[in-house]
Amino acid sequence: MNKTPYFFLSLVIACMLPWQAKAALFEDADARRSILDLRAKVNEKADKDALLELSRQNETLKEEVARLRGQVEVLTNELKTLQQKQRDFYVDLDNRVGKFEPQQVTVDGKNAVIQPEEKQAFDKAEAAFQAGDYKEAVSAYNTFLRRFPKSGVAVLAQYGLGNSYYLLKDYKNALSAHAVLVKRYPESEKVPETMLTMASCHLGLKDLWAAKKTLNTIVEKYPESEAAAEAKQRLKQME
């Protein structure tokens, strides 16, 4: 039996085995690289997706925080508005209730209680005087004194009446009104100052003698008052 063909066949097979092994090794390395590359790409994509998701969530949180802040500001403003309305309500309530309740006042060091209608009439006269509407003040003071002659603030109304006449340069009526105050309320703190105005009324009527007499009376009866100091200065000017 001729063994030569078998020998050559074996030799060829022996030569091919190393090449096949190397080829297999190359194929395995390529496969591993492909797997690693694929894994890297997958990981990179996963990382990008995760970052995008985190970024999206961060933006969503920012929007939610901004929305909540806006709601807090709205609620805070509403609370302030409600608190102010409540304060205004109670102030208005106090004012409304006060109009229907007697009030205590202090005049010439004495306490007096005045009724709501008294206070309203007196405030009307005072408002006219403060506004410089002396004609209206005269009318309002006279109305008050007719309606409430024994009021605890009647002396103040009488004082305002005399001053209103004086500022209108109606010296005769001013003298009469102030004379009533001096006679009816001799203990009032307003008397010395009232007499100073009376002296001015006498001068307005060109009655120098009466003016001096009134000023001297102030100095004699109320020597420690501010009106007395003013009276002394006027008397010196008349010499």
LOVEXTI-283984 format. One record per residue: residue in one letter; x, z, y of N, C-alpha, C in turn. Coordinates in Angstrom, 2 decimals. Layout:
// residues N
<"A",<X,Z,Y>,<X,Z,Y>,<X,Z,Y>>
...
END
This chain:
// residues 239
<"M",<0.85,0.00,-1.20>,<0.00,0.00,0.00>,<0.86,0.00,1.21>>
<"N",<0.58,-0.88,2.15>,<1.38,-1.05,3.37>,<0.93,-0.02,4.41>>
<"K",<1.81,0.92,4.78>,<1.49,2.00,5.72>,<1.85,1.68,7.16>>
<"T",<2.38,0.53,7.43>,<2.85,0.19,8.78>,<1.71,0.18,9.79>>
<"P",<0.57,-0.40,9.54>,<-0.51,-0.39,10.55>,<-0.95,1.00,10.89>>
<"Y",<-0.98,1.85,9.83>,<-1.39,3.22,10.12>,<-0.38,3.91,10.98>>
<"F",<0.83,3.62,10.82>,<1.90,4.24,11.61>,<1.74,3.86,13.08>>
<"F",<1.53,2.57,13.32>,<1.39,2.12,14.71>,<0.13,2.69,15.36>>
<"L",<-0.94,2.79,14.58>,<-2.18,3.32,15.10>,<-2.00,4.78,15.51>>
<"S",<-1.27,5.49,14.66>,<-1.02,6.92,14.96>,<-0.17,7.03,16.20>>
<"L",<0.77,6.15,16.34>,<1.66,6.20,17.51>,<0.90,5.93,18.78>>
<"V",<-0.02,4.96,18.71>,<-0.82,4.63,19.91>,<-1.70,5.81,20.29>>
<"I",<-2.31,6.42,19.27>,<-3.19,7.57,19.54>,<-2.40,8.70,20.14>>
<"A",<-1.20,8.93,19.63>,<-0.34,10.01,20.14>,<0.04,9.76,21.59>>
<"C",<0.21,8.52,21.95>,<0.59,8.20,23.35>,<-0.60,8.37,24.28>>
<"M",<-1.79,8.11,23.78>,<-2.97,8.18,24.64>,<-3.44,9.59,24.89>>
<"L",<-3.16,10.53,24.00>,<-3.65,11.90,24.13>,<-3.19,12.56,25.42>>
<"P",<-1.90,12.53,25.78>,<-1.49,13.17,27.05>,<-2.21,12.57,28.26>>
<"W",<-2.38,11.28,28.27>,<-3.04,10.61,29.41>,<-4.48,11.07,29.56>>
<"Q",<-5.16,11.17,28.40>,<-6.55,11.62,28.43>,<-6.66,13.06,28.94>>
<"A",<-5.67,13.88,28.52>,<-5.66,15.28,28.96>,<-5.48,15.36,30.47>>
<"K",<-4.53,14.52,30.97>,<-4.31,14.52,32.42>,<-5.55,14.04,33.16>>
<"A",<-6.17,13.02,32.61>,<-7.38,12.48,33.24>,<-8.46,13.55,33.30>>
<"A",<-8.57,14.31,32.22>,<-9.58,15.39,32.18>,<-9.26,16.44,33.22>>
<"L",<-7.95,16.75,33.36>,<-7.55,17.75,34.36>,<-7.90,17.28,35.77>>
<"F",<-7.61,16.01,36.05>,<-7.94,15.46,37.37>,<-9.45,15.53,37.63>>
<"E",<-10.22,15.20,36.57>,<-11.67,15.24,36.75>,<-12.15,16.66,37.03>>
<"D",<-11.60,17.67,36.32>,<-11.97,19.06,36.54>,<-11.62,19.51,37.96>>
<"A",<-10.44,19.15,38.47>,<-10.01,19.54,39.82>,<-10.92,18.94,40.87>>
<"D",<-11.29,17.67,40.67>,<-12.20,17.03,41.62>,<-13.56,17.71,41.64>>
<"A",<-13.97,18.06,40.44>,<-15.27,18.72,40.33>,<-15.25,20.07,41.05>>
<"R",<-14.14,20.81,40.83>,<-14.04,22.11,41.48>,<-14.01,21.97,42.99>>
<"R",<-13.23,20.96,43.48>,<-13.18,20.75,44.93>,<-14.56,20.39,45.46>>
<"S",<-15.25,19.56,44.71>,<-16.58,19.16,45.14>,<-17.51,20.37,45.21>>
<"I",<-17.37,21.22,44.20>,<-18.21,22.41,44.17>,<-17.87,23.33,45.35>>
<"L",<-16.56,23.51,45.57>,<-16.13,24.36,46.69>,<-16.58,23.79,48.03>>
<"D",<-16.43,22.45,48.16>,<-16.87,21.82,49.41>,<-18.38,22.00,49.60>>
<"L",<-19.10,21.78,48.51>,<-20.55,21.93,48.58>,<-20.94,23.37,48.93>>
<"R",<-20.22,24.30,48.28>,<-20.50,25.71,48.56>,<-20.19,26.06,50.01>>
<"A",<-19.07,25.52,50.52>,<-18.70,25.78,51.91>,<-19.76,25.22,52.86>>
<"K",<-20.22,23.99,52.54>,<-21.25,23.39,53.38>,<-22.53,24.20,53.34>>
<"V",<-22.88,24.65,52.12>,<-24.09,25.46,51.98>,<-23.96,26.76,52.77>>
<"N",<-22.76,27.38,52.63>,<-22.53,28.64,53.38>,<-22.55,28.40,54.88>>
<"E",<-21.94,27.28,55.29>,<-21.91,26.98,56.73>,<-23.32,26.74,57.26>>
<"K",<-24.11,26.01,56.49>,<-25.49,25.75,56.88>,<-26.29,27.05,56.90>>
<"A",<-26.04,27.89,55.90>,<-26.75,29.17,55.84>,<-26.39,30.03,57.05>>
<"D",<-25.08,30.04,57.40>,<-24.65,30.81,58.56>,<-25.29,30.27,59.84>>
<"K",<-25.32,28.95,59.98>,<-25.93,28.35,61.16>,<-27.41,28.68,61.23>>
<"D",<-28.06,28.55,60.07>,<-29.50,28.87,60.03>,<-29.74,30.34,60.39>>
<"A",<-28.85,31.21,59.87>,<-28.99,32.65,60.17>,<-28.80,32.91,61.65>>
<"L",<-27.78,32.25,62.25>,<-27.53,32.42,63.67>,<-28.70,31.89,64.50>>
<"L",<-29.23,30.74,64.07>,<-30.38,30.18,64.78>,<-31.59,31.11,64.69>>
<"E",<-31.77,31.70,63.49>,<-32.89,32.60,63.31>,<-32.72,33.86,64.16>>
<"L",<-31.47,34.38,64.18>,<-31.19,35.55,65.01>,<-31.41,35.25,66.49>>
<"S",<-30.96,34.05,66.89>,<-31.13,33.66,68.28>,<-32.62,33.53,68.62>>
<"R",<-33.38,32.94,67.69>,<-34.81,32.79,67.90>,<-35.48,34.17,68.00>>
<"Q",<-35.10,35.07,67.10>,<-35.67,36.41,67.12>,<-35.29,37.14,68.41>>
<"N",<-34.05,36.95,68.87>,<-33.60,37.58,70.11>,<-34.42,37.09,71.30>>
<"E",<-34.66,35.78,71.35>,<-35.47,35.24,72.44>,<-36.89,35.76,72.37>>
<"T",<-37.41,35.86,71.13>,<-38.76,36.38,70.96>,<-38.86,37.83,71.45>>
<"L",<-37.81,38.62,71.11>,<-37.78,40.02,71.56>,<-37.69,40.11,73.07>>
<"K",<-36.87,39.24,73.68>,<-36.76,39.23,75.14>,<-38.10,38.93,75.79>>
<"E",<-38.79,37.93,75.24>,<-40.10,37.58,75.77>,<-41.08,38.73,75.62>>
<"E",<-41.02,39.42,74.47>,<-41.93,40.53,74.23>,<-41.63,41.69,75.19>>
<"V",<-40.33,41.97,75.40>,<-39.93,43.03,76.32>,<-40.40,42.69,77.74>>
<"A",<-40.20,41.42,78.15>,<-40.64,41.00,79.48>,<-42.15,41.15,79.62>>
<"R",<-42.88,40.79,78.57>,<-44.34,40.91,78.60>,<-44.77,42.37,78.71>>
<"L",<-44.10,43.24,77.94>,<-44.42,44.66,77.98>,<-44.09,45.26,79.34>>
<"R",<-42.95,44.84,79.92>,<-42.60,45.33,81.25>,<-43.65,44.93,82.27>>
<"G",<-44.12,43.68,82.14>,<-45.16,43.23,83.06>,<-46.42,44.06,82.91>>
<"Q",<-46.78,44.38,81.68>,<-47.96,45.21,81.45>,<-47.77,46.61,82.02>>
<"V",<-46.54,47.15,81.86>,<-46.25,48.49,82.39>,<-46.37,48.49,83.91>>
<"E",<-45.85,47.44,84.57>,<-45.94,47.36,86.03>,<-47.39,47.26,86.47>>
<"V",<-48.17,46.47,85.75>,<-49.60,46.33,86.09>,<-50.31,47.67,85.94>>
<"L",<-50.04,48.35,84.83>,<-50.69,49.65,84.59>,<-50.24,50.68,85.62>>
<"T",<-48.94,50.64,85.99>,<-48.44,51.57,87.00>,<-49.12,51.35,88.34>>
<"N",<-49.26,50.09,88.73>,<-49.93,49.78,90.00>,<-51.40,50.18,89.95>>
<"E",<-52.04,49.95,88.81>,<-53.44,50.34,88.68>,<-53.59,51.86,88.77>>
<"L",<-52.62,52.58,88.17>,<-52.67,54.04,88.23>,<-52.52,54.54,89.65>>
<"K",<-51.55,53.94,90.39>,<-51.35,54.33,91.78>,<-52.61,54.05,92.61>>
<"T",<-53.22,52.89,92.36>,<-54.43,52.53,93.10>,<-55.56,53.52,92.80>>
<"L",<-55.71,53.87,91.53>,<-56.74,54.82,91.15>,<-56.49,56.19,91.76>>
<"Q",<-55.21,56.61,91.75>,<-54.88,57.91,92.34>,<-55.18,57.93,93.83>>
<"Q",<-54.84,56.82,94.53>,<-55.11,56.75,95.97>,<-56.60,56.75,96.24>>
<"K",<-57.34,56.02,95.41>,<-58.79,55.99,95.58>,<-59.39,57.37,95.35>>
<"Q",<-58.82,58.09,94.37>,<-59.32,59.44,94.10>,<-59.05,60.36,95.27>>
<"R",<-57.82,60.27,95.84>,<-57.50,61.10,97.00>,<-58.41,60.76,98.17>>
<"D",<-58.61,59.46,98.41>,<-59.49,59.04,99.50>,<-60.92,59.54,99.27>>
<"F",<-61.32,59.51,98.01>,<-62.67,59.96,97.69>,<-62.85,61.43,98.04>>
<"Y",<-61.85,62.26,97.66>,<-61.98,63.69,97.93>,<-61.88,64.00,99.42>>
<"V",<-61.02,63.25,100.14>,<-60.93,63.44,101.59>,<-62.26,63.09,102.24>>
<"D",<-62.82,61.94,101.82>,<-64.11,61.52,102.37>,<-65.20,62.53,102.01>>
<"L",<-65.14,63.05,100.77>,<-66.12,64.04,100.35>,<-66.02,65.30,101.19>>
<"D",<-64.77,65.75,101.42>,<-64.58,66.94,102.26>,<-65.13,66.72,103.66>>
<"N",<-64.86,65.51,104.19>,<-65.35,65.22,105.54>,<-66.87,65.20,105.59>>
<"R",<-67.48,64.60,104.54>,<-68.94,64.53,104.51>,<-69.55,65.92,104.36>>
<"V",<-68.95,66.71,103.47>,<-69.47,68.06,103.26>,<-69.27,68.90,104.52>>
<"G",<-68.10,68.69,105.17>,<-67.79,69.46,106.38>,<-68.80,69.23,107.49>>
<"K",<-69.41,68.04,107.50>,<-70.39,67.75,108.54>,<-71.67,68.57,108.37>>
<"F",<-71.86,69.10,107.18>,<-73.08,69.84,106.91>,<-72.83,71.33,106.74>>
<"E",<-71.60,71.76,107.04>,<-71.28,73.17,106.90>,<-70.84,73.75,108.23>>
<"P",<-71.21,75.01,108.51>,<-70.71,75.68,109.72>,<-69.19,75.79,109.68>>
<"Q",<-68.58,75.76,110.85>,<-67.13,75.86,110.92>,<-66.73,76.99,111.86>>
<"Q",<-65.62,77.61,111.51>,<-65.12,78.71,112.33>,<-64.04,78.21,113.28>>
<"V",<-64.15,78.58,114.54>,<-63.16,78.19,115.55>,<-62.71,79.44,116.29>>
<"T",<-61.54,79.32,116.93>,<-61.02,80.43,117.73>,<-60.92,79.99,119.18>>
<"V",<-61.62,80.69,120.05>,<-61.63,80.37,121.49>,<-61.34,81.65,122.26>>
<"D",<-60.33,81.61,123.13>,<-59.93,82.79,123.90>,<-59.62,83.98,122.99>>
<"G",<-59.01,83.67,121.86>,<-58.63,84.73,120.93>,<-59.77,85.31,120.13>>
<"K",<-60.94,84.75,120.24>,<-62.10,85.25,119.51>,<-62.59,84.20,118.51>>
<"N",<-63.01,84.67,117.36>,<-63.54,83.77,116.34>,<-65.02,83.50,116.61>>
<"A",<-65.39,82.26,116.39>,<-66.79,81.88,116.58>,<-67.17,80.86,115.51>>
<"V",<-68.41,80.88,115.13>,<-68.90,79.93,114.13>,<-69.80,78.92,114.84>>
<"I",<-69.51,77.64,114.63>,<-70.35,76.61,115.24>,<-70.99,75.77,114.14>>
<"Q",<-72.19,75.35,114.39>,<-72.95,74.56,113.44>,<-72.53,73.08,113.53>>
<"P",<-72.80,72.34,112.48>,<-72.39,70.92,112.46>,<-72.88,70.12,113.66>>
<"E",<-74.14,70.34,114.06>,<-74.67,69.57,115.19>,<-73.97,69.95,116.50>>
<"E",<-73.55,71.21,116.60>,<-72.79,71.63,117.79>,<-71.45,70.90,117.84>>
<"K",<-70.77,70.92,116.71>,<-69.44,70.28,116.66>,<-69.54,68.79,116.94>>
<"Q",<-70.55,68.15,116.40>,<-70.72,66.72,116.62>,<-70.94,66.41,118.10>>
<"A",<-71.79,67.21,118.76>,<-72.05,66.98,120.19>,<-70.81,67.27,121.03>>
<"F",<-70.09,68.33,120.69>,<-68.89,68.68,121.44>,<-67.80,67.62,121.23>>
<"D",<-67.62,67.18,120.00>,<-66.61,66.16,119.70>,<-66.90,64.86,120.45>>
<"K",<-68.16,64.54,120.60>,<-68.54,63.32,121.34>,<-68.07,63.41,122.79>>
<"A",<-68.30,64.57,123.41>,<-67.88,64.76,124.80>,<-66.36,64.73,124.91>>
<"E",<-65.69,65.40,123.99>,<-64.22,65.44,124.01>,<-63.62,64.04,123.82>>
<"A",<-64.23,63.26,122.94>,<-63.74,61.91,122.69>,<-63.86,61.05,123.94>>
<"A",<-64.97,61.18,124.65>,<-65.16,60.42,125.89>,<-64.12,60.83,126.93>>
<"F",<-63.86,62.13,127.03>,<-62.87,62.63,128.00>,<-61.49,62.09,127.66>>
<"Q",<-61.11,62.18,126.39>,<-59.79,61.71,125.97>,<-59.64,60.20,126.17>>
<"A",<-60.74,59.48,126.08>,<-60.70,58.03,126.27>,<-60.68,57.64,127.75>>
<"G",<-60.83,58.64,128.65>,<-60.82,58.35,130.09>,<-62.16,57.90,130.62>>
<"D",<-63.20,58.00,129.79>,<-64.55,57.64,130.23>,<-65.21,58.91,130.77>>
<"Y",<-64.87,59.27,132.00>,<-65.28,60.56,132.55>,<-66.77,60.62,132.88>>
<"K",<-67.37,59.50,133.18>,<-68.81,59.50,133.41>,<-69.55,59.84,132.11>>
<"E",<-69.14,59.21,131.04>,<-69.73,59.50,129.74>,<-69.45,60.94,129.34>>
<"A",<-68.23,61.42,129.68>,<-67.87,62.80,129.36>,<-68.78,63.78,130.10>>
<"V",<-69.04,63.52,131.39>,<-69.94,64.39,132.17>,<-71.30,64.46,131.50>>
<"S",<-71.83,63.30,131.11>,<-73.13,63.25,130.47>,<-73.13,64.02,129.14>>
<"A",<-72.09,63.80,128.35>,<-72.02,64.43,127.03>,<-71.83,65.95,127.14>>
<"Y",<-70.99,66.38,128.08>,<-70.79,67.83,128.26>,<-72.08,68.51,128.75>>
<"N",<-72.76,67.88,129.69>,<-74.02,68.44,130.19>,<-75.07,68.53,129.08>>
<"T",<-75.11,67.49,128.26>,<-76.06,67.49,127.14>,<-75.74,68.63,126.17>>
<"F",<-74.46,68.79,125.90>,<-74.05,69.87,124.99>,<-74.43,71.23,125.55>>
<"L",<-74.16,71.47,126.82>,<-74.43,72.77,127.43>,<-75.92,73.07,127.51>>
<"R",<-76.72,72.03,127.66>,<-78.18,72.25,127.66>,<-78.68,72.61,126.27>>
<"R",<-78.11,71.97,125.27>,<-78.58,72.20,123.90>,<-78.01,73.48,123.29>>
<"F",<-76.75,73.78,123.64>,<-76.09,74.93,123.01>,<-75.43,75.84,124.06>>
<"P",<-76.22,76.45,124.94>,<-75.66,77.25,126.03>,<-74.89,78.48,125.54>>
<"K",<-75.18,78.96,124.34>,<-74.51,80.14,123.82>,<-73.50,79.80,122.71>>
<"S",<-73.14,78.55,122.65>,<-72.18,78.12,121.62>,<-70.82,78.79,121.82>>
<"G",<-70.10,78.96,120.72>,<-68.76,79.54,120.80>,<-67.77,78.68,121.55>>
<"V",<-68.09,77.40,121.72>,<-67.19,76.50,122.46>,<-67.81,76.08,123.80>>
<"A",<-68.83,76.80,124.23>,<-69.48,76.46,125.50>,<-68.50,76.56,126.67>>
<"V",<-67.61,77.57,126.65>,<-66.63,77.72,127.71>,<-65.73,76.48,127.80>>
<"L",<-65.39,75.90,126.64>,<-64.56,74.70,126.64>,<-65.33,73.50,127.18>>
<"A",<-66.61,73.45,126.86>,<-67.44,72.36,127.38>,<-67.57,72.48,128.90>>
<"Q",<-67.73,73.71,129.39>,<-67.84,73.93,130.83>,<-66.55,73.53,131.53>>
<"Y",<-65.43,73.87,130.92>,<-64.12,73.52,131.45>,<-63.95,72.00,131.49>>
<"G",<-64.35,71.32,130.40>,<-64.25,69.87,130.35>,<-65.15,69.20,131.36>>
<"L",<-66.33,69.80,131.59>,<-67.26,69.25,132.57>,<-66.67,69.30,133.97>>
<"G",<-66.11,70.45,134.35>,<-65.50,70.57,135.68>,<-64.35,69.60,135.86>>
<"N",<-63.52,69.46,134.86>,<-62.38,68.55,134.94>,<-62.82,67.09,135.01>>
<"S",<-63.90,66.76,134.30>,<-64.41,65.38,134.35>,<-64.90,65.05,135.76>>
<"Y",<-65.63,65.97,136.36>,<-66.06,65.76,137.75>,<-64.86,65.60,138.68>>
<"Y",<-63.87,66.44,138.47>,<-62.69,66.41,139.35>,<-61.98,65.05,139.24>>
<"L",<-61.83,64.57,138.01>,<-61.14,63.29,137.81>,<-61.95,62.11,138.34>>
<"L",<-63.25,62.32,138.50>,<-64.09,61.31,139.14>,<-64.07,61.46,140.66>>
<"K",<-63.33,62.47,141.14>,<-63.23,62.82,142.57>,<-64.57,63.28,143.13>>
<"D",<-65.40,63.79,142.24>,<-66.66,64.39,142.67>,<-66.38,65.89,142.84>>
<"Y",<-65.73,66.22,143.97>,<-65.21,67.58,144.16>,<-66.30,68.64,144.26>>
<"K",<-67.44,68.31,144.84>,<-68.52,69.30,144.97>,<-69.04,69.73,143.59>>
<"N",<-69.34,68.75,142.74>,<-69.82,69.09,141.40>,<-68.73,69.74,140.55>>
<"A",<-67.50,69.34,140.80>,<-66.38,69.96,140.08>,<-66.30,71.44,140.45>>
<"L",<-66.42,71.75,141.76>,<-66.40,73.15,142.21>,<-67.54,73.95,141.58>>
<"S",<-68.71,73.36,141.56>,<-69.87,74.05,140.99>,<-69.67,74.34,139.50>>
<"A",<-69.21,73.34,138.77>,<-69.00,73.51,137.33>,<-67.94,74.56,137.04>>
<"H",<-66.83,74.53,137.81>,<-65.77,75.51,137.58>,<-66.19,76.91,138.03>>
<"A",<-67.01,76.99,139.07>,<-67.50,78.29,139.54>,<-68.36,78.95,138.46>>
<"V",<-69.13,78.14,137.73>,<-69.94,78.67,136.64>,<-69.04,79.26,135.56>>
<"L",<-67.96,78.56,135.25>,<-67.03,79.06,134.22>,<-66.45,80.41,134.63>>
<"V",<-65.97,80.49,135.89>,<-65.35,81.74,136.36>,<-66.34,82.89,136.34>>
<"K",<-67.57,82.61,136.70>,<-68.58,83.66,136.75>,<-69.07,84.05,135.35>>
<"R",<-69.31,83.05,134.51>,<-69.91,83.32,133.20>,<-68.89,83.79,132.16>>
<"Y",<-67.65,83.35,132.32>,<-66.62,83.71,131.34>,<-65.40,84.30,132.06>>
<"P",<-65.55,85.43,132.73>,<-64.46,85.99,133.54>,<-63.24,86.39,132.71>>
<"E",<-63.39,86.65,131.41>,<-62.27,87.04,130.57>,<-61.59,85.86,129.89>>
<"S",<-62.07,84.69,130.15>,<-61.51,83.51,129.47>,<-60.10,83.20,129.96>>
<"E",<-59.29,82.73,129.04>,<-57.91,82.32,129.39>,<-57.91,81.09,130.29>>
<"K",<-59.02,80.41,130.37>,<-59.13,79.20,131.18>,<-59.34,79.50,132.67>>
<"V",<-59.67,80.75,133.03>,<-60.02,81.07,134.42>,<-58.90,80.77,135.41>>
<"P",<-57.65,81.23,135.22>,<-56.60,80.96,136.21>,<-56.38,79.46,136.43>>
<"E",<-56.35,78.71,135.35>,<-56.15,77.27,135.48>,<-57.35,76.61,136.15>>
<"T",<-58.52,77.11,135.82>,<-59.75,76.59,136.46>,<-59.71,76.80,137.97>>
<"M",<-59.22,77.97,138.37>,<-59.16,78.26,139.80>,<-58.14,77.37,140.51>>
<"L",<-57.10,77.00,139.83>,<-56.15,76.04,140.42>,<-56.85,74.72,140.73>>
<"T",<-57.67,74.26,139.80>,<-58.41,73.03,140.02>,<-59.41,73.19,141.16>>
<"M",<-59.98,74.38,141.25>,<-60.92,74.65,142.35>,<-60.19,74.56,143.70>>
<"A",<-58.97,75.07,143.76>,<-58.18,74.97,144.99>,<-57.94,73.50,145.35>>
<"S",<-57.68,72.68,144.31>,<-57.48,71.25,144.55>,<-58.76,70.60,145.05>>
<"C",<-59.89,71.05,144.55>,<-61.17,70.51,145.02>,<-61.39,70.86,146.50>>
<"H",<-61.01,72.09,146.88>,<-61.14,72.48,148.29>,<-60.28,71.58,149.16>>
<"L",<-59.09,71.29,148.69>,<-58.22,70.40,149.46>,<-58.82,69.00,149.54>>
<"G",<-59.43,68.57,148.42>,<-60.08,67.26,148.42>,<-61.22,67.19,149.41>>
<"L",<-61.82,68.33,149.68>,<-62.93,68.40,150.64>,<-62.43,68.80,152.04>>
<"K",<-61.11,68.82,152.22>,<-60.47,69.14,153.51>,<-60.72,70.59,153.94>>
<"D",<-60.90,71.46,152.99>,<-61.14,72.88,153.31>,<-59.86,73.66,152.96>>
<"L",<-58.91,73.64,153.91>,<-57.62,74.28,153.67>,<-57.75,75.79,153.51>>
<"W",<-58.59,76.41,154.32>,<-58.75,77.87,154.27>,<-59.25,78.31,152.89>>
<"A",<-60.24,77.61,152.34>,<-60.78,77.95,151.02>,<-59.74,77.74,149.93>>
<"A",<-58.93,76.70,150.11>,<-57.89,76.42,149.11>,<-56.87,77.56,149.08>>
<"K",<-56.43,78.01,150.28>,<-55.47,79.11,150.34>,<-56.06,80.39,149.75>>
<"K",<-57.30,80.66,150.08>,<-57.95,81.87,149.59>,<-57.98,81.87,148.05>>
<"T",<-58.32,80.75,147.49>,<-58.40,80.64,146.02>,<-57.02,80.83,145.39>>
<"L",<-55.99,80.25,146.01>,<-54.63,80.37,145.48>,<-54.15,81.82,145.56>>
<"N",<-54.44,82.49,146.67>,<-54.05,83.89,146.80>,<-54.76,84.78,145.77>>
<"T",<-56.01,84.44,145.48>,<-56.76,85.20,144.48>,<-56.10,85.07,143.11>>
<"I",<-55.61,83.88,142.80>,<-54.93,83.66,141.52>,<-53.69,84.54,141.43>>
<"V",<-52.90,84.56,142.51>,<-51.66,85.34,142.53>,<-51.96,86.83,142.38>>
<"E",<-53.02,87.28,143.03>,<-53.36,88.70,143.00>,<-53.95,89.14,141.65>>
<"K",<-54.84,88.34,141.09>,<-55.55,88.75,139.88>,<-54.81,88.39,138.59>>
<"Y",<-54.02,87.34,138.65>,<-53.33,86.90,137.43>,<-51.84,86.68,137.73>>
<"P",<-51.14,87.73,138.17>,<-49.74,87.58,138.62>,<-48.77,87.09,137.55>>
<"E",<-49.06,87.34,136.28>,<-48.14,86.96,135.21>,<-48.45,85.59,134.61>>
<"S",<-49.45,84.94,135.11>,<-49.86,83.66,134.52>,<-49.04,82.50,135.08>>
<"E",<-49.04,81.43,134.36>,<-48.37,80.20,134.83>,<-49.10,79.67,136.05>>
<"A",<-50.39,79.86,136.09>,<-51.18,79.40,137.24>,<-50.75,80.13,138.51>>
<"A",<-50.37,81.42,138.39>,<-49.92,82.18,139.56>,<-48.63,81.60,140.11>>
<"A",<-47.72,81.21,139.22>,<-46.45,80.60,139.68>,<-46.73,79.29,140.40>>
<"E",<-47.64,78.50,139.86>,<-48.01,77.25,140.51>,<-48.70,77.51,141.85>>
<"A",<-49.53,78.54,141.91>,<-50.24,78.87,143.15>,<-49.25,79.27,144.25>>
<"K",<-48.22,80.03,143.89>,<-47.20,80.43,144.86>,<-46.50,79.21,145.45>>
<"Q",<-46.17,78.27,144.62>,<-45.49,77.06,145.10>,<-46.39,76.27,146.05>>
<"R",<-47.65,76.19,145.72>,<-48.58,75.45,146.60>,<-48.74,76.16,147.95>>
<"L",<-48.79,77.49,147.92>,<-48.93,78.25,149.16>,<-47.72,78.03,150.06>>
<"K",<-46.53,77.96,149.49>,<-45.33,77.71,150.28>,<-45.40,76.34,150.92>>
<"Q",<-45.90,75.37,150.20>,<-46.01,74.02,150.72>,<-47.03,73.94,151.87>>
<"M",<-47.96,74.86,151.91>,<-49.00,74.86,152.95>,<-48.58,75.60,154.21>>
<"E",<-47.47,76.30,154.15>,<-47.03,77.07,155.33>,<-46.59,76.14,156.45>>
END
